[in-house]
Amino acid sequence: MEPKVGNGVNQHCEPTPATPKSKHAGIQQRNQAAALQRFAYDAAMSLRQTCTDKETGKVAMDVKTAVAVQKLIGAWDTAADRLRVLRGRGLPASERRKPRSFAQPEPLEPV
């Protein structure tokens, strides 16, 4: 009788290689994220326009509309963050560049 090795699962299965990600998938995701961000912006501006009093110019809205605006702003922020990631950019604090230090010439020795 052969000794049992492992947990009894078919051990002759080879792992399936991961399908390589195409560059086009990232571009499509960027386009989708940008379109969703634009949609959230347009919807929020439309709500703002409908809640603005034409005579006074003041914005007045009920609770349901305020919640909708809050969710649209959150969706816009999420899409903006996703675009940042898809573009390969870091967080703003990590993007700061240190000022370049220029090499100072060594002082000349007196002759």
N, C-alpha and C positions, 0 to 999 in steps of 0.2 A: 504494500500500500504506500502511495506517495504521501509525503508530509504536506499538510495544508499550509499554504503561504498566503498571508494577507487576510482580507476579510471575506474571501470567497467570491468576490466580484470578478467578472471576467477581466483577467489581467493582461489579456493579449490585445486589448484595444489601444490603439495609438491615439494620443491627443490630436484633435483636429486643429490644424494651423489656423490662426486667426486671419480673417480676410483683411488684406491691407486696406487702410483708409485712403480713399482717393482725395485728391486736392479739391475736386469739385464738390464733395460733400460739405467741406468747410465753407466754401463760397455760397452754397445754397443755404446753409444755416445762417450765414451772415445776412443774406438777402431777406430771409424770413424774419430774423430778429429785427432788422431795420424796418421792415414793413409793419411788424407788430408795434414797434416803438412809435412809428408815425401814426398808426391807427389810434393808439392810446392818446397821443397828443391831440390829434384831430377831434376825438370824442370829448376830451376834457375841454377843449376850446369851444366846442359846440354847446356843451353844458353851460359853460361860462356865459356864452352869448345869450342863451335862453333864460338865464337867471339874472341878467343885467336889465335894470329898469331903463327904458329908453329916455325918460325925461331927466332923471337924476344921474344916471350912469353908475349907480351903486349896485353891487351884487348882493342879492338876497336869495337864499335857498332854504328848502326844508331839510330835515334830517336825512331822508332817503337820498336826496341829491348830493348832500355833503359826503355821505358814505360812498356813493358812486364815484365822486371826484377823488376821494382818498384812495379807493381801489385802483382807479385809472392812473393816478400818480405812482402808486406802488408798482403797477404793471410797467409803466414807462421806465422806472428806475431799474427794475429787473431786466428789461430788454436792453437798457444802456449798459448794465453790468455784463450781460451775456455778450454784447457786441465787443466790449473791451477785451473779454477773455478770448473770443474768436479771432480778434485782430492780433492777439499775442502780446497785448500790453499788460504791464503789471499794475498794481494799485498805485494811485497817485504819489504816495510817499516813497515808494520804491523806485519811481521813475525820476525822482530828482537827481540831477547830475551834480557831481562834485565839481567845483571849479578846477580847471586844469592848472597844474603847477608847471610853470616853465622852468627849464633848467637854467640856473644862474651861471654865468661864466665864472670860472675860477679866477681869483685875483692874480694879477701878473706880479712876478717877483721883480724887485728892483734890480737893475743891471749894474 
